[in-house]
């Protein structure tokens, strides 16, 4: 182990010595430091190694000196021999120099004369040269053709003035150059201002041209896509700016058809003379003031951008207002795009992006505000088409337009709102013109015409001979057709939005759901609530909504055929027509019940009972017979209604009639009732029971409908038979004959009869039977009061 370490140490010392021998003296320090940073006492061994190396070099030096000593001695001997010859040569050179000086005096004089002549000749040549340098400058100043700064300012400054600056005339020119420079700048700036003033007039035309060509391009692409889908190939005839897009504007492709190839296509460069911008930029660049020009140009264009983005107050009234607004904006940015690519650094991409972002926010705010004023769906659709062309045009120039397409979703909602308002008027007009009668069909052609407009299928109706009637009224096929027209109108907005079929299908279904659940539902609800809509119309409305509900699946298929999106697709929105028509039908049913009850109340108000009569007339009241006849004819109309609706209406009418008769009998304003009046009232109730037992609406089981009058029947039986003992004895028993008679009701009616007995039978106290009856009444009244008090407690 020790031997290994010794060998490593020796090797390291050898390396350090070689490094010291081959390294400059200034760099020896780090090498020596590494010796002391090593193992302890390593420097001692290194010193020993260094001493050995020094001694080795000394021996080599000594050998070298011994080897060359004899040669050195010989060289010294030779120098001593040459010494004498050198002194002799020095004397000869000195003598020769003296003789040359004496002989060259005449030559020197002639040489000085030649030098003087040469100086004169050189001065003459210099004068000619300087004059030749001045001549071009004076020619440039005096020539009216060469007034460009490229030929005046820069050559004079860079060449001529520098070469002839020491002359007086040059100083005068140098003094005039700043003034000349400012004049040139002022003239070019004046031209630029004129350009900026006129560019707004041209922006409209530039934008109109660009948008028209973008629309042609989009139309062409649609035609190509359509031809491709049909398996045909169409030769491309149009493209943006040559092939896809160039900086200078929109151009026709050279490979197009002859007619379109021959058609002249104007670009921004053709419509606008940009030379004032180029010239002014060059002048300011040459004069070293380019930054000032760039700042001025950008500041002015920002001001113009704000002016362009200001809409007219009545822009929302016509599509031309929107078109002019878009044309000006497109023209502005087409010009900026041309400047961006035709000049180097006058405007930058960052500057145009900043302008566009500012403009985009303003455009969106303006369109959002003005579109909200639009009530015409056609105008909103035109606005959408303009926004799409506007976005496609600027997208072709590299501007991001995603926010515009996001705005289109808001415009789509506005479009749907205007459509819903328009179709609300259409639906109301259809309902106003409907006669609410089944559609008469005289011939098979008429039947096919109706079926072509509305999917009606009924085997029983088809078997009938002509002429015949279809159950729904004329409004049903009209409503169905208008819903399809609404879907078509809604589809128009989805065109050119670059959306998938699934998204379009979803938009169509959502807008159709709004039409059904909000617009049509509201129209139906308002129709049902109208006072002139009678029971017959309500019955027909229920029938109509039933058929419209059945037609909803055909609307689903209609949308599917348009969008080619399967209804089984995940996230597919379903139409809510079923719930819409069900709600309308339920509202119509409720209105039928309400109007039927109102009609019953109208008949009840015609009742004119003589409550103090001694005996009945022996026949039912006239108002009640009229009421029953009305109910009988009304329920005959209900034959086309679903069974439950007709049964519910009939039961509701009978219950309301029973309740109204009971309220009439127990009216607090009615103070006295005679037995004769009770008998007359009983005859009317009997007619009601006969009507209920005649089954005016099929489907009731047993005496279900007659139970509506059970309260009246038991109450009247109690008073007609005067069976108070049975009533009081069986009260509260489930098997009581008068179970439905409430003690409070019996007490109220009995008190009315008690008052009548007191008034009409003045001498009843002198007849024993009448006295006994009066006592019985008083006894029954007391017992009924105790029952009532017991119930209340």
C-alpha positions in Angstrom: 0.0 0.0 0.0 2.9 2.4 0.9 4.7 1.5 -2.3 1.6 2.4 -4.3 1.3 5.8 -2.6 5.0 6.5 -3.2 4.7 5.7 -6.9 1.6 8.0 -7.2 3.5 10.8 -5.4 6.5 10.4 -7.7 4.3 10.5 -10.7 2.5 13.6 -9.5 5.8 15.4 -8.8 7.0 14.6 -12.3 3.8 16.0 -13.8 4.2 19.2 -11.7 7.8 19.7 -12.8 6.9 19.3 -16.4 4.1 21.8 -16.0 6.5 24.3 -14.3 9.0 23.9 -17.1 6.4 24.3 -19.9 4.2 27.1 -18.3 4.7 30.9 -18.1 6.1 32.3 -14.9 2.8 34.1 -14.1 0.8 30.9 -14.1 3.2 28.9 -11.8 1.4 30.0 -8.7 -1.7 27.6 -8.9 0.7 24.7 -9.7 2.8 25.4 -6.7 -0.3 25.8 -4.5 -1.4 22.3 -5.4 1.8 21.0 -3.8 1.0 22.5 -0.5 -2.7 21.4 -0.7 -1.6 17.8 -1.0 -0.5 15.3 1.6 1.5 16.5 4.6 5.3 16.7 4.0 4.7 16.3 0.3 6.5 19.6 -0.4 9.6 18.3 1.2 9.7 15.3 -1.1 8.9 17.7 -4.0 11.9 20.0 -3.0 14.1 17.0 -3.1 12.8 16.1 -6.5 13.2 19.7 -7.6 16.9 19.8 -6.4 17.6 16.6 -8.3 16.1 18.1 -11.4 18.2 21.3 -11.0 21.3 19.4 -10.7 20.5 17.4 -13.7 20.0 20.6 -15.8 23.2 22.0 -14.5 25.1 19.0 -15.7 23.5 19.4 -19.2 24.4 23.1 -19.3 28.0 22.3 -18.4 28.1 19.7 -21.2 26.7 22.2 -23.7 29.3 24.9 -22.8 32.2 22.4 -23.0 30.9 21.4 -26.4 30.8 24.9 -27.9 33.8 26.5 -26.2 36.3 25.9 -29.0 33.9 27.5 -31.6 33.6 30.6 -29.5 37.4 31.0 -29.2 37.7 30.7 -33.0 35.0 33.3 -33.6 36.8 35.9 -31.4 40.1 35.3 -33.3 38.4 36.0 -36.6 36.9 39.3 -35.4 40.3 40.5 -34.3 41.6 39.9 -37.8 38.7 41.9 -39.5 39.2 44.9 -37.2 42.0 46.4 -39.3 40.2 46.0 -42.6 37.1 47.7 -41.1 39.1 50.8 -40.2 40.5 51.1 -43.8 37.0 50.7 -45.3 35.7 53.5 -43.1 38.3 56.0 -44.5 37.4 55.1 -48.1 33.7 55.6 -47.5 34.3 59.1 -45.9 36.4 60.2 -48.9 33.8 59.0 -51.4 31.0 60.9 -49.6 33.0 64.1 -49.7 33.5 63.9 -53.4 29.7 63.1 -54.0 28.7 66.2 -52.0 30.9 68.4 -54.1 29.6 66.9 -57.4 25.9 67.1 -56.4 25.5 70.7 -55.6 24.3 71.6 -59.1 22.0 68.6 -59.3 20.4 69.7 -56.0 19.6 73.1 -57.3 18.0 71.7 -60.4 16.0 69.3 -58.2 14.5 72.1 -56.1 13.3 73.8 -59.2 11.6 70.7 -60.4 9.9 70.3 -57.0 8.6 73.8 -57.2 7.1 73.2 -60.6 5.6 69.9 -59.5 3.9 71.7 -56.6 2.4 74.3 -58.9 1.1 71.5 -61.2 -0.4 69.6 -58.3 -2.2 72.8 -57.1 -3.7 73.3 -60.5 -4.9 69.7 -60.6 -6.4 70.0 -57.2 -8.2 73.2 -58.2 -9.7 71.5 -61.2 -10.7 68.6 -59.1 -12.4 70.7 -56.5 -14.3 72.6 -59.2 -15.4 69.4 -60.7 -16.8 68.3 -57.3 -18.7 71.5 -57.0 -20.3 71.4 -60.4 -22.7 68.3 -59.7 -23.9 69.9 -56.5 -24.8 73.2 -58.2 -26.4 71.3 -61.0 -28.6 69.3 -58.6 -29.7 72.5 -56.9 -30.5 74.3 -60.1 -32.3 71.3 -61.8 -36.1 71.2 -61.4 -36.3 67.5 -62.3 -34.2 66.2 -59.5 -36.2 67.4 -56.5 -36.5 64.1 -54.7 -34.7 63.9 -51.4 -32.9 60.8 -52.7 -31.1 63.1 -55.2 -30.8 66.2 -53.1 -30.4 65.7 -49.4 -28.5 62.5 -49.2 -25.9 63.0 -52.0 -25.2 66.6 -50.9 -24.9 65.6 -47.3 -22.9 62.4 -47.8 -20.6 63.2 -50.8 -20.4 66.8 -52.0 -20.6 68.8 -48.8 -18.1 66.5 -47.1 -15.7 67.0 -50.0 -16.0 70.7 -50.5 -16.9 71.8 -46.9 -14.0 74.2 -46.7 -15.3 76.5 -49.3 -17.5 79.5 -48.6 -20.2 78.6 -51.1 -20.4 75.2 -49.4 -21.0 76.9 -46.1 -23.9 78.8 -47.6 -25.4 75.6 -48.9 -24.9 73.9 -45.5 -26.8 76.8 -43.9 -29.7 76.4 -46.3 -29.9 72.6 -46.1 -31.8 72.5 -42.7 -34.4 74.9 -44.1 -34.6 72.8 -47.3 -35.0 69.6 -45.2 -37.9 71.1 -43.1 -39.6 72.3 -46.3 -39.4 68.8 -47.8 -40.7 67.3 -44.5 -43.6 69.8 -44.4 -44.6 69.1 -48.1 -44.5 65.4 -47.6 -46.4 65.6 -44.3 -49.1 67.7 -46.1 -49.4 65.0 -48.7 -49.7 62.4 -46.0 -52.5 64.4 -44.3 -54.4 64.7 -47.6 -53.9 60.9 -47.9 -55.3 60.3 -44.5 -58.2 62.6 -45.2 -59.2 60.8 -48.4 -58.6 57.3 -47.2 -61.9 57.2 -45.3 -63.7 57.9 -48.6 -61.9 55.0 -50.2 -62.2 52.7 -47.1 -65.9 52.1 -47.9 -65.1 51.1 -51.5 -62.1 48.9 -50.5 -64.2 47.2 -47.8 -67.1 46.6 -50.2 -64.8 45.1 -52.8 -63.0 42.9 -50.2 -66.3 41.6 -48.7 -67.8 41.0 -52.2 -64.8 38.9 -53.2 -64.9 37.0 -49.9 -68.6 36.3 -50.5 -67.8 35.1 -54.0 -65.1 32.9 -52.6 -67.4 31.4 -50.0 -70.1 30.8 -52.6 -67.6 29.1 -54.8 -66.3 26.9 -52.0 -69.9 25.9 -51.2 -70.5 25.0 -54.8 -67.3 23.0 -54.9 -68.2 21.2 -51.8 -71.7 20.5 -53.2 -70.2 19.2 -56.5 -67.7 17.1 -54.6 -70.5 15.5 -52.5 -72.2 14.7 -55.8 -69.1 13.0 -57.1 -68.2 15.7 -59.7 -65.1 17.8 -60.1 -65.2 21.5 -60.7 -62.2 23.4 -61.8 -61.3 26.1 -59.3 -62.1 29.5 -60.7 -61.6 31.8 -57.7 -59.3 32.3 -54.8 -58.3 35.0 -52.4 -55.4 37.2 -53.6 -54.1 34.9 -56.3 -54.0 31.5 -54.5 -55.1 31.6 -51.0 -54.2 35.0 -49.7 -51.8 37.8 -50.3 -51.1 40.9 -48.5 -52.2 43.4 -51.1 -55.8 42.4 -51.5 -58.2 40.0 -53.2 -57.5 38.7 -56.7 -58.9 36.2 -59.1 -57.0 33.0 -59.7 -55.3 32.7 -63.1 -56.6 29.2 -63.5 -60.3 30.2 -63.4 -62.9 30.2 -66.1 -62.4 32.7 -69.0 -65.2 35.0 -67.9 -64.0 35.3 -64.3 -60.4 35.4 -65.5 -61.2 38.3 -67.8 -63.1 40.1 -65.0 -61.0 42.9 -63.5 -60.5 42.4 -59.8 -59.6 45.5 -57.8 -57.2 45.4 -54.9 -56.4 47.9 -52.2 -53.4 49.1 -54.2 -55.7 49.7 -57.2 -58.3 51.7 -55.3 -55.9 53.7 -53.1 -52.7 55.6 -54.1 -50.3 54.8 -51.3 -47.4 56.8 -52.8 -47.8 59.7 -50.3 -47.2 57.2 -47.5 -44.2 55.6 -49.2 -42.7 59.0 -50.1 -43.2 60.5 -46.6 -41.8 57.4 -45.0 -38.7 57.5 -47.2 -38.1 61.2 -46.6 -38.4 60.9 -42.8 -36.2 57.8 -42.9 -33.5 59.6 -44.9 -33.7 62.6 -42.6 -33.3 60.4 -39.5 -36.7 61.2 -38.1 -38.5 57.9 -38.9 -39.7 57.4 -35.4 -41.6 60.7 -35.4 -43.3 59.8 -38.6 -44.3 56.3 -37.3 -45.8 57.7 -34.1 -47.7 60.4 -36.0 -49.1 57.9 -38.5 -50.1 55.4 -35.9 -51.7 58.1 -33.7 -53.8 59.4 -36.7 -54.9 55.9 -37.7 -56.0 55.2 -34.2 -58.2 58.3 -34.3 -59.6 57.2 -37.6 -60.3 53.7 -36.3 -62.4 55.2 -33.5 -64.3 57.3 -36.0 -64.9 54.3 -38.2 -66.2 52.3 -35.3 -68.8 54.9 -34.5 -72.2 53.6 -35.9 -75.0 55.7 -37.2 -77.9 56.2 -34.9 -80.4 54.5 -37.2 -78.1 51.8 -38.4 -80.4 49.0 -37.1 -83.3 50.1 -39.3 -82.0 48.8 -42.6 -79.4 46.2 -43.7 -77.6 48.9 -45.7 -76.7 50.7 -42.5 -75.0 47.5 -41.3 -73.4 47.0 -44.7 -71.8 50.4 -44.8 -70.6 50.0 -41.2 -68.9 46.7 -42.0 -67.5 48.0 -45.3 -65.7 50.9 -43.6 -64.2 48.7 -41.0 -63.0 46.1 -43.5 -61.6 48.8 -45.7 -59.7 50.3 -42.8 -58.0 47.0 -41.8 -57.4 46.0 -45.5 -55.4 49.3 -45.8 -53.6 48.6 -42.6 -52.7 45.1 -43.8 -51.4 46.5 -47.0 -49.3 49.1 -45.1 -48.0 46.3 -42.8 -46.6 44.2 -45.6 -45.7 46.9 -48.1 -43.6 49.0 -45.6 -41.0 47.8 -43.2 -41.9 48.7 -39.7 -44.3 51.6 -40.3 -46.9 49.5 -38.6 -46.2 46.2 -36.8 -48.3 43.1 -36.3 -48.5 44.0 -32.6 -50.0 47.5 -33.6 -52.6 46.0 -36.0 -53.5 43.4 -33.4 -54.0 46.1 -30.8 -56.2 48.0 -33.2 -58.2 44.9 -34.1 -58.7 43.9 -30.4 -59.9 47.5 -29.7 -62.1 47.4 -32.8 -63.5 43.9 -32.0 -64.6 44.9 -28.6 -66.3 48.0 -29.9 -67.9 46.1 -32.9 -69.3 43.5 -30.5 -70.8 46.1 -28.2 -72.3 48.0 -31.1 -73.8 44.9 -32.7 -75.1 43.6 -29.4 -76.9 47.0 -28.8 -78.3 47.6 -32.3 -79.3 44.0 -32.9 -81.5 44.2 -29.8 -83.6 46.8 -31.6 -84.3 44.6 -34.5 -87.8 43.2 -34.6 -87.7 41.8 -38.2 -86.3 38.3 -38.4 -85.3 38.9 -42.1 -83.2 41.9 -41.0 -81.5 39.8 -38.3 -80.8 37.1 -40.8 -79.3 39.6 -43.2 -77.2 40.9 -40.2 -76.0 37.4 -39.5 -75.0 36.9 -43.1 -73.1 40.2 -43.1 -71.3 39.2 -39.8 -70.2 35.9 -41.4 -68.9 37.6 -44.6 -67.2 40.3 -42.4 -65.6 37.6 -40.3 -64.5 35.5 -43.2 -63.0 38.6 -45.0 -60.9 39.7 -42.0 -60.0 36.1 -41.2 -58.5 35.9 -44.6 -56.2 38.7 -43.6 -55.0 37.0 -40.5 -57.2 38.7 -37.9 -58.8 36.4 -35.2 -62.6 36.4 -35.4 -63.6 33.7 -32.9 -65.4 36.3 -30.8 -67.5 37.3 -33.7 -68.7 33.8 -34.1 -69.4 33.7 -30.4 -71.5 36.9 -30.9 -73.5 35.1 -33.5 -74.9 32.8 -30.8 -76.3 35.9 -29.1 -77.6 37.1 -32.5 -79.1 33.7 -33.0 -81.0 34.1 -29.7 -82.2 37.5 -30.9 -83.2 36.0 -34.2 -85.1 33.2 -32.5 -86.9 35.9 -30.4 -87.9 37.8 -33.5 -89.1 34.6 -35.1 -91.1 33.7 -32.0 -92.8 37.1 -32.0 -93.5 36.7 -35.7 -94.9 33.3 -35.4 -97.0 34.3 -32.3 -98.8 36.7 -34.7 -99.2 33.9 -37.2 -100.6 31.6 -34.6 -103.0 34.2 -33.3 -104.2 34.9 -36.8 -104.7 31.2 -37.5 -106.7 30.9 -34.3 -108.8 34.0 -35.1 -109.7 32.7 -38.6 -110.5 29.1 -37.4 -114.1 28.1 -37.3 -113.5 25.4 -34.7 -115.4 22.8 -36.7 -114.3 19.5 -38.2 -112.7 19.9 -41.6 -115.3 18.9 -44.3 -113.8 16.8 -47.1 -115.9 16.5 -50.3 -113.5 14.6 -52.6 -110.4 12.4 -52.4 -108.3 15.2 -53.8 -109.3 17.4 -50.9 -108.5 14.6 -48.5 -105.1 14.1 -50.0 -104.4 17.8 -49.9 -105.1 17.9 -46.2 -103.1 14.7 -45.5 -100.2 16.2 -47.5 -100.1 19.2 -45.1 -100.7 17.2 -41.9 -99.9 13.6 -41.0 -103.4 12.4 -40.3 -104.0 8.6 -40.2 -107.3 7.2 -39.0 -108.5 3.9 -40.3 -112.2 4.5 -39.5 -112.2 7.9 -41.2 -110.5 6.5 -44.2 -113.2 3.8 -44.6 -116.0 6.4 -44.6 -117.4 7.5 -47.9 -117.1 11.0 -49.3 -118.2 13.5 -48.3 -116.8 13.1 -44.7 -115.4 15.2 -41.9 -112.0 15.0 -40.3 -112.1 15.4 -36.5 -109.7 18.3 -36.3 -110.4 21.9 -37.4 -108.6 23.8 -40.2 -106.1 25.4 -37.8 -104.3 22.0 -37.1 -102.7 21.5 -40.6 -102.0 25.3 -40.6 -100.2 25.1 -37.3 -98.3 22.1 -38.3 -97.2 23.7 -41.5 -96.2 26.9 -39.7 -94.1 24.9 -37.3 -92.2 23.4 -40.2 -91.8 26.8 -41.7 -90.4 28.0 -38.4 -87.8 25.2 -38.5 -86.8 26.1 -42.0 -86.5 29.8 -40.9 -84.4 28.8 -37.9 -82.2 26.6 -40.1 -81.3 29.5 -42.3 -79.4 31.1 -39.4 -77.4 28.0 -38.9 -75.9 28.1 -42.4 -72.3 29.2 -42.8 -71.7 29.1 -39.1 -69.0 26.4 -39.5 -71.0 24.2 -37.0 -71.4 20.4 -37.0 -74.6 18.7 -37.9 -75.1 17.7 -34.3 -74.8 21.3 -33.1 -77.2 22.5 -35.9 -79.7 19.7 -34.9 -79.4 20.8 -31.3 -80.1 24.4 -32.2 -83.1 23.5 -34.3 -84.6 21.4 -31.6 -84.1 24.0 -28.9 -85.6 26.8 -31.0 -88.5 24.5 -31.9 -89.0 23.7 -28.3 -89.2 27.4 -27.5 -91.8 27.8 -30.2 -93.9 25.0 -28.8 -93.5 25.5 -25.1 -93.6 29.3 -25.0 -95.1 30.8 -28.1 -97.7 28.2 -29.2 -98.5 27.3 -25.6 -99.0 31.0 -24.7 -101.3 31.4 -27.8 -103.3 28.4 -26.8 -103.6 29.5 -23.2 -104.7 33.0 -24.3 -107.1 31.5 -26.8 -108.7 29.3 -24.2 -109.1 32.2 -21.8 -110.9 34.4 -24.4 -114.5 35.1 -23.4 -116.0 34.5 -26.9 -114.6 30.9 -26.9 -117.5 28.7 -25.9 -117.9 25.1 -24.9 -118.0 23.9 -28.5 -114.8 25.7 -29.4 -113.1 24.4 -26.2 -114.1 20.8 -27.2 -112.6 21.4 -30.7 -109.4 22.8 -29.1 -109.0 19.7 -27.0 -109.4 17.5 -30.2 -107.0 19.8 -32.1 -104.3 19.5 -29.4 -104.7 15.8 -29.3 -103.9 15.5 -33.0 -101.0 18.0 -32.7 -99.6 16.0 -29.9 -99.7 12.9 -32.0 -97.9 14.8 -34.8 -94.9 15.7 -32.7 -93.1 12.5 -33.7 -93.4 13.6 -37.3 -91.7 16.9 -36.4 -88.9 14.9 -34.8 -88.5 13.0 -38.1 -88.6 16.2 -40.1 -85.7 17.7 -38.1 -83.8 14.4 -38.4 -84.2 14.4 -42.2 -82.9 17.9 -42.4 -79.8 17.5 -40.2 -79.1 13.7 -40.8 -78.6 13.3 -37.0 -80.1 10.2 -35.6 -82.5 10.8 -32.7 -80.8 8.0 -30.8 -77.6 10.1 -30.7 -76.4 10.9 -27.2 -77.3 14.4 -25.9 -80.0 14.8 -28.6 -82.6 17.2 -27.4 -86.2 16.0 -27.5 -89.2 18.0 -28.5 -91.4 19.1 -25.7 -94.6 19.2 -27.8 -96.2 16.5 -25.8 -96.1 18.4 -22.6 -97.1 21.6 -24.4 -100.3 20.2 -25.9 -101.1 18.2 -22.8 -100.9 21.5 -20.7 -103.1 23.2 -23.3 -105.6 20.4 -23.2 -105.7 20.4 -19.4 -106.2 24.1 -19.5 -109.0 23.7 -22.0 -110.6 21.0 -19.9 -110.4 23.2 -16.9 -112.0 26.1 -18.9 -114.7 23.7 -20.0 -115.5 22.9 -16.4 -115.4 26.6 -15.5 -117.6 27.7 -18.4 -120.0 24.9 -17.8 -120.4 26.0 -14.2 -120.7 29.6 -15.2 -123.5 28.6 -17.6 -125.2 26.7 -14.8 -124.9 29.8 -12.6 -126.6 31.8 -15.3 -129.5 29.5 -15.4 -129.7 29.4 -11.6 -129.9 33.1 -11.5 -133.1 32.8 -13.6 -134.7 30.8 -10.8 -137.8 32.6 -9.3 -139.2 30.4 -6.4 -142.2 31.5 -4.5 -140.8 30.4 -1.1 -144.1 31.0 0.7 -146.3 29.0 -1.6 -148.8 26.7 0.0 -148.6 24.0 -2.6 -146.3 23.2 -5.5 -147.2 23.6 -9.2 -147.0 19.9 -9.8 -144.2 20.3 -12.4 -140.6 21.3 -12.4 -139.5 24.9 -12.8 -138.9 26.2 -16.3 -135.4 27.4 -15.7 -134.3 24.0 -14.5 -135.8 22.2 -17.5 -134.0 24.7 -19.8 -130.8 24.0 -17.9 -131.1 20.3 -18.2 -131.8 20.6 -21.9 -128.7 22.7 -22.3 -126.6 20.2 -20.4 -128.0 17.3 -22.5 -127.2 19.1 -25.8 -123.8 20.1 -24.5 -122.8 16.6 -23.5 -123.8 15.3 -26.9 -121.0 17.5 -28.3 -118.6 15.8 -25.8 -118.8 12.6 -27.8 -115.4 13.4 -29.6 -113.7 14.1 -26.3 -111.7 11.5 -24.4 -114.0 9.5 -22.1 -112.5 10.8 -18.9 -112.8 14.4 -19.9 -116.5 14.1 -20.7 -117.2 12.1 -17.5 -115.3 14.6 -15.4 -117.2 17.5 -17.0 -120.5 15.8 -16.5 -119.7 15.0 -12.8 -118.4 18.5 -12.2 -121.6 20.0 -13.7 -123.9 17.8 -11.6 -121.9 18.6 -8.4 -121.9 22.3 -9.1 -125.7 22.2 -9.8 -126.3 20.3 -6.6 -124.1 22.7 -4.6 -125.8 25.7 -6.2 -129.3 24.4 -5.4 -128.2 23.6 -1.8 -126.8 27.2 -1.5 -130.0 28.6 -2.9 -132.0 26.7 -0.3 -129.7 27.7 2.6 -129.1 31.3 1.5 -128.9 33.5 4.6 -131.0 36.2 2.8 -133.8 33.7 2.5 -135.7 33.9 5.8 -138.8 31.8 5.3 -139.5 28.6 3.4 -142.9 26.9 3.2 -143.6 23.2 2.8 -145.1 24.0 -0.6 -141.8 25.5 -1.7 -140.0 22.4 -0.4 -142.3 20.3 -2.5 -141.6 22.4 -5.6 -137.9 22.3 -4.9 -138.2 18.5 -4.6 -139.7 18.3 -8.1 -136.7 20.2 -9.5 -134.3 17.9 -7.8 -136.2 14.9 -9.1 -135.6 16.2 -12.6 -131.9 16.5 -11.9 -131.8 12.9 -10.7 -133.7 11.8 -13.8 -131.1 13.6 -15.9 -128.2 12.0 -14.0 -129.8 8.5 -14.3 -130.3 9.0 -18.1 -126.5 8.6 -18.6 -125.9 11.8 -20.5 -122.2 10.8 -20.8 -121.4 7.1 -21.2 -119.0 5.4 -18.9 -120.4 5.9 -15.5 -120.9 2.9 -13.3 -124.3 2.4 -11.6 -125.6 5.4 -9.7 -122.3 7.2 -9.6 -123.6 10.4 -11.3 -126.8 10.4 -9.1 -124.6 10.5 -6.0 -123.9 14.2 -6.9 -127.4 15.0 -5.6 -127.4 12.6 -2.6 -127.1 15.4 -0.1 -130.1 17.2 -1.5 -132.1 14.1 -1.8 -131.6 13.0 1.8 -132.3 16.5 3.1 -135.5 16.9 1.1 -136.7 13.4 2.1 -136.2 14.3 5.7 -138.4 17.3 5.4 -140.9 15.7 3.0 -141.5 12.7 5.3 -140.9 14.7 8.5 -139.0 11.7 9.8 -137.1 13.5 12.6 -137.3 10.7 15.1 -135.5 8.4 12.7 -132.9 11.0 11.9 -132.2 11.8 15.5 -132.2 8.2 16.6 -129.9 7.0 13.8 -127.6 10.1 13.8 -124.0 9.1 13.6 -124.7 5.5 12.6 -123.1 4.3 9.3 -126.4 2.7 8.3 -128.4 5.9 8.9 -131.0 6.7 6.3 -130.1 10.4 6.5 -126.3 10.0 6.8 -125.5 12.9 4.4 -127.7 15.4 6.2 -125.6 17.7 8.4 -127.4 18.9 11.6 -126.4 22.5 10.9 -128.0 22.3 7.4 -131.2 20.7 8.8 -131.3 23.3 11.6 -130.9 26.2 9.2 -133.7 25.0 6.9 -136.0 24.0 9.9 -135.7 27.5 11.4 -136.8 29.0 8.1 -139.9 26.7 8.2 -140.5 27.5 11.8 -140.7 31.2 11.0 -143.1 30.5 8.2 -145.4 28.5 10.5 -145.5 31.4 13.0 -146.4 33.9 10.3 -148.9 32.0 8.2 -150.8 30.2 11.0 -151.9 33.0 13.3 -154.6 30.8 14.8 -152.5 27.7 15.0 -152.4 28.0 18.8 -156.1 27.3 18.8 -155.7 24.0 16.8 -154.3 21.1 18.7 -152.5 19.5 15.7 -150.8 22.7 14.8 -149.8 23.2 18.4 -148.3 19.8 18.5 -146.4 20.3 15.3 -145.0 23.6 16.6 -143.9 22.0 19.7 -142.3 19.2 17.7 -140.4 21.7 15.6 -139.2 23.5 18.7 -138.1 20.2 20.2 -136.3 19.2 17.1 -134.6 22.5 16.9 -133.3 22.2 20.4 -132.0 18.7 19.7 -130.4 19.8 16.4 -128.7 22.7 18.2 -127.3 20.4 20.8 -125.9 18.2 18.0 -124.4 21.2 16.3 -122.9 22.5 19.6 -121.5 19.0 20.2 -119.9 18.9 16.8 -118.3 22.3 17.3 -117.0 21.4 20.7 
